[in-house]
Amino acid sequence: MSLEETPTPPAPSPETRVRVSYDAVAPQYGAALLHELDDKPLDRALLAALVEMSGPGTIADVGCGPGHVTRHLAGLHPDVVGIDISPRMIDLARQEAPGVRFETASMLDLPMDDQSWSGAALLFSIVNLPETRRMTAFTELRRVLRPGGVALISFHIRSEEHDAGDRAHLDQWFERDIDLDRYFLDPEQVIAEVTTAGFDLISVTTRLPNGSEVPTERAYLLVRKPD
C-alpha cells in the first residue's frame, strides 16, 4: 500500500479525550480540589438537601474526579459510591478515602441495574459533554435512579470570556497537554433536556463565583424521577 493509500486513523471519541485528558492532570487536579468544598457553603447545603431528599439507599457521585465530593457525601450518608471515567482519578480517590466505594465507569453507560440508586450528584460532570451525549447521560441517570430518586446537577453558565452556549477548547491545563472541550450551558436548555429525559424539576439555584474558584456563574438543578 502506498503512503497515499494509508488510511487516516479515526479521531478519538469525546469520551476517550475526556478520559485521557483527566488522566493527564489527575495529581494536580486532585491537589487543587482536595479542600474545595470548605469555601462553598451553598454547595454543601445543596448536597445536604440531596441526601435528605434521597433517603435510604445508594447515593452516587457521578463524575467524581478525585473524590472530594464523594468523601463529603460519605460523611452525611452511609451508602455512597463515586464513579468516574478516569482510572487515575479513581486511584487518587481511593487513596484519599480507602473506606469509600469507587468505580471506573462512564456516565453514558453505567454498570448498574435499573433503579439501583436513591440519589445522585453530578457536580460539573456534564460540562465536557455535547448535547447529544448529555441526553444519553440524563437517560442513563433516570434508568438507575429508583422512582422518587433525586439528582443534583451543576454546571457553568458563563464567564468573562464565554457566554451560555459557548464551547471552550482546552489544549493545556495544569501545564499538561490535553484535548478537552468545556461547555457553558444555558439553564433553560438543561432544564429542557432533563425534562425530556423524564425528570421533574424541583429547584434551580444560580450563584456567582467566590474568590477562590474559577470565575464562572454556576447553576444547580435539583430534579426528581417521578414515582
Phi, psi and omega in degrees: 000132180285165178299325181295335184265000180295122183292145176285129178301142179296146177293143178296148179291159175305323181293321178296318180296321177296312182299311183295321182293315180287329172301320185294327185252009189307309182299316181292318179296316179298318178295321182292328185258005187306316181242030187302320185287347182302324183258020184232074182297326180292318177300317180296322180294320179291324176294321176296320177296319178302313181298314182295319182286332181286323180075201182296155179116180183281132171248127184255142169257102189266123189078048192286345182058227182281005168090014181293321177288321178301316179299319178297315178299323180295337174281348181251342191212142187279347187229093186229144175225138175255138184229133177209152181281343184266114178300324181291325175296317179296321176301315178297317181300318180293326178294319183283334182219075184295342179270001182253146182276131177227146179221143175271119181193161175268140176292350178274348182207074187285130182276052180233152177290161174303142174058040182275334189245150172266339181199166180205142172249129175236076184273103178062020181270354176263000189287347177261008184253130170290171190304313184298323180283331172299318180296322176298317180297318180292324177294318176297318179300316179296323180298316187274347175278141175285161174305132184087355180293150187241144176229143173249119185239124179235157183195165177276137177266306183201165174223185177295331183264340189227141175262166174303132182100349181281153170248127177249132179256133177250125174248356173210140183205133184051037179062028176239144176284128180222177178216088193220132173261141175233133185250133171264129195239139174282124180306323180296324178293315181293323176300317178297322181292314182291328176293316176299325180286352174107019179259152169262136180278130177262310183203159175231126177235133173236152177209159174271163182288152169271179189287347187255005186235172177304130187283078176231150167283140187234154176234148179227118178253130166258125182229158181228138170283127183301149176295000000 
